[in-house]
Amino acid sequence: MSCRLAFCAECATEWEGINYCHSCLAQVRGRVRADHSRFLPLLTLALTVALGYLLTRVIAWGAGFFTFF
Amino acid sequence: MAKRIPFSEALDSGVRLVTWVGPAPLAVLVLATLPWRFGLAALASRIVEVGASASQYGPHWRDWSQDLLPLFILALVGRAAYAHACHQHLQQGLTHWRSLVPNPLTLLVVLYLSFAIEIALILSSVTVLGWAIFTSTQARIVASQPAFTSASPLSPWKTLGEERGSMSRTAGLDSIFAIAWFVALLNLVSLSQMAPDLLGSVPAFDPGPARALLSTENHRLWFGLMAGASAVVEPFRLAAHCVLFFSTHSKSSGADLRLRLAELSREPSA
């Protein structure tokens, strides 16, 4: 619909009540996938920060522990 | 079936790749990793100086670890940039200064995995085998950047798990570089012992203080030289790991055909 090209009914795909051609449908689905995937990198970032803090504790622990060897 | 190149070809291609990517990525790698290496050497020297009572200095070691963490992140960013430049050259046959900048999400995944593996490496350092396995895994993470297409928490671990079939080849390659590291260390030790005599020939230079500093009984010298040997070997090690990854994945990604096309396009002008 956004590209304003004429398509036959067999070439168009309906998505949420609107008919899209192949290219426009790919753009719409790409935006939806991007919205869903924004959360996961943020979760990875939070885990990275947590692991960074844990790494500092492990380095400090290792400095005291490995003197036994 | 994935192509399995012999170690000799991976090593030769790695050495050529170091010269092909040019001085800029090499400079980024060396400058980014040196602070972390010598920071670790300084920490090790401090632990040796404190001796058996080191376990009583918990807050002191926590301060050290908080100072070392940014250096570790800097070293990882430098390694990721260098490996990214190597992959850009392997895939497209060209290196541009923009090739030094990896994808931010890929960099996040590299940091995420490297932190976890570094924790496992420290905890397993009581055994040489554990230390060797996780050291190889660290290099594999940086060299496998093109495989990390998703920044979700679980997907990179799945990708790393899929790479476990090539871990034996990674370990074999690292065994060769372990020997190279020892050779580099011996060379640096020899150079450090000759340095006072060589510098003594310079007029008005007193080699006396240098002899004390460069004495083999000085544990700081040993830790510094080990850091230096690692810095010497690392560019070739990372490049060889990138070549190994590229050889096993190029066919599935079509990168081998793109590289061949780039070579054919350059040949008439050569």
Chai-1 contact restraints between the chains, C-beta under 6 A:
chainA,res_idxA,chainB,res_idxB,connection_type,confidence,min_distance_angstrom,max_distance_angstrom,comment,restraint_id
A,L40,B,S152,contact,1.0,0.0,6.0,A-B,restraint_1
A,P41,B,L105,contact,1.0,0.0,6.0,A-B,restraint_2
A,P41,B,A151,contact,1.0,0.0,6.0,A-B,restraint_3
A,L43,B,P153,contact,1.0,0.0,6.0,A-B,restraint_4
A,T44,B,L108,contact,1.0,0.0,6.0,A-B,restraint_5
A,T44,B,Y112,contact,1.0,0.0,6.0,A-B,restraint_6
A,T44,B,A151,contact,1.0,0.0,6.0,A-B,restraint_7
A,T44,B,P153,contact,1.0,0.0,6.0,A-B,restraint_8
A,L47,B,P153,contact,1.0,0.0,6.0,A-B,restraint_9
A,T48,B,L111,contact,1.0,0.0,6.0,A-B,restraint_10
A,T48,B,Y112,contact,1.0,0.0,6.0,A-B,restraint_11
A,L51,B,F115,contact,1.0,0.0,6.0,A-B,restraint_12
A,L51,B,A116,contact,1.0,0.0,6.0,A-B,restraint_13
A,G52,B,F115,contact,1.0,0.0,6.0,A-B,restraint_14
A,L55,B,F115,contact,1.0,0.0,6.0,A-B,restraint_15
A,L55,B,E118,contact,1.0,0.0,6.0,A-B,restraint_16
A,L55,B,I119,contact,1.0,0.0,6.0,A-B,restraint_17
A,T56,B,S65,contact,1.0,0.0,6.0,A-B,restraint_18
A,T56,B,Q66,contact,1.0,0.0,6.0,A-B,restraint_19
A,T56,B,L69,contact,1.0,0.0,6.0,A-B,restraint_20
A,V58,B,I119,contact,1.0,0.0,6.0,A-B,restraint_21
A,V58,B,I122,contact,1.0,0.0,6.0,A-B,restraint_22
A,I59,B,S65,contact,1.0,0.0,6.0,A-B,restraint_23
A,A60,B,W61,contact,1.0,0.0,6.0,A-B,restraint_24
A,A60,B,R62,contact,1.0,0.0,6.0,A-B,restraint_25
A,A60,B,S65,contact,1.0,0.0,6.0,A-B,restraint_26
A,G62,B,I122,contact,1.0,0.0,6.0,A-B,restraint_27
A,A63,B,I47,contact,1.0,0.0,6.0,A-B,restraint_28
A,A63,B,W61,contact,1.0,0.0,6.0,A-B,restraint_29
A,G64,B,A54,contact,1.0,0.0,6.0,A-B,restraint_30
A,G64,B,S55,contact,1.0,0.0,6.0,A-B,restraint_31
A,T67,B,A52,contact,1.0,0.0,6.0,A-B,restraint_32
A,T67,B,A54,contact,1.0,0.0,6.0,A-B,restraint_33
